Amino acid sequence: MRKTIVAIGEALWDVFPDRRRPGGAPCNVAFHAAQLGNRSAIVTRVGVDAAGDDLVAFLRARGVDTGLVQRDAARPTGTVAVTLAGGEPRYTITEGVAWDYLAPDEAARALVRTADAVCVGSLAQRSAASRATIRQLLEAAKGQALVVFDANLRLPFVDSNVIAATCRRADVVKLSEEEVDRLAALLARPAPLEWLLGEAGVTAVCVTRGKDGASLTTRQGTVSAPGVDLDTSAGDAVGAGDAFTAALVHRLVRNATREDALQTANRYAALVASRQGAMPELSAEDLAGTGLAD
């Protein structure tokens, strides 16, 4: 059975020195959720411009439901300048763009109430307008869908109050190993996982460690899965974390074990990292060869 996974937040173009590629963490998640066979939808906002037209067309052609993509006649489609240093991406994020002004939408509220999972990050909440809209959508989704907060802490767009409030609205929080330490400092919580699983009311915390794998902690304890030994020398790490999130959610909404969900997410993220860009198109053979075909 197909599951409905909704991503909320920024959709943009990653602008490399020699080319551009569609990007934005929620956009990446929506792409990969569709590629894994789900009904995938994105709630975002782009400009009334050629960049917005191209982005919507790209996503629609790859199976993402773009019916809730808002169009903004006053502000441009978002862009991010991307450079690679030692294989790791560095980002310069344009401000005052369309996705900073995500507006309330009753159709979006209706969709998140019936979705299997809703995925959100922190970057799209840098502006008051989008932050208020995202809060409304998470309140509508809570208790109905699995709410997944992939923190994606992007300096300088990090606000401790926003991060804490979003954690409290989430069922699952995903952090990189480095973000665990940053969250501890940001929230003045020396044991952030204990706070998340206790006071914040989160049911599971996923911590990723790149090639060293990942762990998933609940109140029942922690399970871990090793990294995947796959040649990534011809690829890059852009969007690999978002691919991990999509694959993790893909398995969690199917009631997979924690170990299975982690192993699937590790394999899929490694496969994406072996290719160029955040949204490489993978064949059924690619997915079946790594045990990812559902």
C-alpha positions in Angstrom: 0.0 0.0 0.0 1.3 3.5 -0.9 1.8 5.8 2.1 1.4 9.5 2.0 4.4 11.5 3.1 4.2 15.3 3.1 7.3 17.6 3.3 6.9 21.2 4.4 9.4 24.0 3.8 11.9 25.3 1.3 12.1 24.4 -2.3 14.9 26.1 -4.3 17.8 25.8 -6.7 21.2 24.7 -5.5 23.6 26.8 -7.7 27.0 25.2 -8.2 29.9 26.9 -10.0 29.0 25.2 -13.2 25.3 24.3 -13.0 22.2 24.4 -11.0 20.2 21.6 -9.4 16.8 21.5 -7.6 17.3 21.4 -3.8 16.1 22.4 -0.3 15.9 19.7 2.4 12.1 19.3 2.3 12.2 19.2 -1.5 14.9 16.5 -1.4 12.8 14.5 1.1 9.7 14.8 -1.2 11.7 13.6 -4.2 13.1 10.6 -2.4 9.8 9.7 -0.8 8.3 9.6 -4.3 11.2 7.6 -5.7 10.8 5.0 -3.0 7.2 4.5 -4.1 5.1 6.7 -1.8 2.5 9.3 -2.5 4.7 12.3 -1.9 3.6 15.9 -1.6 5.4 19.2 -0.8 4.0 22.3 0.8 6.2 25.2 -0.3 6.3 28.5 -2.1 8.1 29.6 -5.3 8.2 32.7 -7.4 6.1 33.4 -10.5 9.2 33.1 -12.5 11.0 30.7 -14.9 12.9 29.2 -11.9 9.7 28.4 -10.2 8.1 27.0 -13.3 11.2 24.8 -13.9 11.2 23.6 -10.2 7.6 22.6 -10.2 7.9 20.9 -13.5 10.9 18.9 -12.3 9.1 17.7 -9.2 5.9 16.9 -10.9 7.7 14.9 -13.6 9.3 12.8 -10.8 6.1 11.9 -9.1 5.8 14.6 -6.4 2.4 16.1 -5.9 2.9 19.8 -6.5 -0.7 20.8 -6.0 0.1 22.7 -2.8 3.1 24.6 -4.2 2.2 28.3 -3.7 3.3 30.9 -6.2 4.5 34.4 -5.2 4.3 37.2 -7.7 6.4 39.6 -5.5 9.4 37.4 -4.5 11.7 35.1 -6.4 12.2 31.4 -6.2 14.9 30.6 -3.6 18.5 29.9 -4.5 21.5 28.6 -2.6 25.1 29.0 -3.7 26.9 25.6 -3.1 30.6 25.0 -3.0 32.3 21.7 -2.0 35.3 21.7 0.4 36.9 18.3 0.9 33.8 16.7 -0.5 31.5 18.4 2.0 28.9 21.0 0.9 29.0 24.6 2.0 25.9 26.8 1.5 25.1 30.5 1.1 21.4 30.8 1.4 19.5 33.7 -0.3 17.1 35.6 2.0 13.7 37.2 1.3 12.6 34.6 -1.2 9.3 33.0 -1.9 9.5 30.2 0.6 10.0 32.8 3.4 6.4 33.7 2.9 4.5 30.4 3.1 0.9 31.3 3.6 -1.8 29.4 5.6 -3.7 27.0 3.3 -6.8 24.9 4.3 -6.0 22.3 1.7 -2.6 21.8 3.2 -4.1 21.4 6.7 -6.5 18.8 5.3 -3.7 16.9 3.7 -1.5 16.7 6.8 -4.4 15.5 8.9 -4.7 12.4 6.6 -1.0 11.8 5.9 1.0 9.0 7.2 4.0 11.2 7.9 4.8 14.9 7.8 8.5 16.0 7.6 9.8 19.5 8.5 13.1 21.2 9.1 14.2 24.4 10.8 15.5 26.6 7.9 12.0 27.4 6.5 11.1 28.7 9.9 13.6 31.6 9.8 10.8 34.0 8.8 7.8 34.9 10.9 5.3 34.2 8.1 6.5 30.7 7.2 7.1 29.9 10.9 3.5 30.6 11.7 2.2 28.6 8.8 4.4 25.6 9.6 3.3 25.7 13.3 -0.3 25.6 12.2 0.3 22.6 10.0 2.2 20.7 12.7 -0.6 21.3 15.1 -3.0 19.9 12.6 -0.8 16.9 12.0 0.1 16.0 15.6 -1.7 12.9 16.7 -2.8 12.2 13.1 0.5 11.7 11.2 4.0 10.7 12.2 5.7 14.2 12.6 9.4 14.0 11.8 11.7 17.0 12.6 15.0 16.8 10.7 16.7 19.7 12.4 19.2 20.6 9.6 20.6 23.5 11.8 21.9 26.1 9.3 23.7 29.0 10.9 22.9 31.8 11.2 19.2 30.8 10.8 19.0 29.0 14.2 16.6 30.1 16.9 16.6 28.2 20.2 12.9 28.9 20.9 11.9 27.7 17.4 14.0 24.6 17.7 12.6 23.7 21.1 9.0 24.4 20.0 9.4 22.2 16.9 10.9 19.4 18.9 7.8 19.5 21.2 5.6 19.1 18.2 7.5 16.1 16.7 7.3 12.4 17.2 10.7 11.7 15.7 13.7 14.1 15.8 16.7 13.4 13.5 20.1 14.9 14.2 23.6 14.5 12.9 26.2 13.6 15.6 27.5 17.2 15.4 24.0 18.6 15.8 23.5 16.7 19.1 26.3 18.8 20.6 25.0 21.9 19.0 21.5 21.2 20.3 22.8 20.7 23.8 24.5 24.1 23.7 21.6 25.9 22.0 19.0 24.7 24.5 21.3 24.5 27.5 20.5 20.9 27.9 23.6 18.8 28.7 21.7 15.6 27.9 19.6 16.5 24.9 18.3 13.0 24.0 17.0 12.6 27.6 15.2 16.0 27.3 13.8 15.1 23.9 12.4 11.7 25.0 11.3 13.1 28.4 10.1 16.6 28.8 9.7 17.3 25.0 7.6 14.2 24.5 9.4 12.9 21.4 9.0 9.1 20.8 12.3 8.5 18.9 15.5 10.3 18.2 17.7 9.3 15.3 21.4 10.3 15.3 23.4 9.9 12.1 27.1 9.4 11.9 27.8 9.4 8.2 29.9 6.4 7.1 29.8 5.1 10.7 26.1 4.5 10.5 23.2 5.7 12.7 21.3 5.0 15.9 17.6 5.2 16.9 16.8 5.8 20.5 13.4 5.4 22.2 12.4 5.1 25.8 13.0 1.4 25.4 16.7 1.9 24.5 19.0 2.4 21.6 19.5 0.3 18.5 22.3 1.0 16.0 23.2 0.1 12.4 26.6 0.3 10.8 27.5 2.4 7.8 27.5 1.0 4.3 30.7 0.2 2.5 29.9 1.7 -0.9 32.2 3.6 -3.3 31.2 7.3 -3.1 34.2 8.7 -4.8 32.3 9.7 -7.9 29.4 11.2 -6.0 28.9 13.9 -3.3 27.3 14.3 0.0 24.8 17.0 -1.1 21.3 15.8 0.1 22.5 12.5 1.5 21.0 13.3 4.9 17.7 14.1 3.3 17.7 10.8 1.4 18.4 9.1 4.8 15.3 10.9 6.3 13.1 9.9 3.4 14.1 6.2 3.6 13.8 6.1 7.4 10.3 7.5 7.2 9.5 5.2 4.3 10.2 2.2 6.6 8.8 3.7 9.9 5.3 4.3 8.4 5.3 0.6 7.3 5.9 -0.4 10.9 9.4 -1.8 10.2 11.6 -2.6 13.1 14.0 0.1 14.2 16.9 -2.0 13.0 15.4 -2.5 9.6 14.5 1.2 9.2 18.1 2.2 10.1 19.6 -0.3 7.7 17.3 0.8 4.9 18.1 4.5 5.5 21.9 3.8 5.6 21.8 1.9 2.4 19.7 4.4 0.5 21.8 7.4 1.8 25.0 5.7 0.7 23.5 5.0 -2.7 22.5 8.6 -3.2 26.0 9.8 -2.0 27.5 7.6 -4.7 25.9 9.8 -7.3 26.1 13.5 -8.1 23.6 16.0 -6.6 20.8 15.7 -4.0 18.2 14.1 -6.3 19.8 11.4 -8.5 17.3 9.3 -10.3 17.7 5.6 -9.4 16.3 2.7 -11.4 14.3 -0.2 -10.0 17.5 -2.2 -10.5 19.5 0.2 -8.4 16.9 -0.1 -5.6 16.5 -3.8 -5.8 20.2 -4.3 -5.8 20.5 -2.8 -2.4 17.3 -4.4 -1.0 15.4 -1.1 -1.1 12.6 -2.1 -3.5 9.4 -2.2 -1.4 
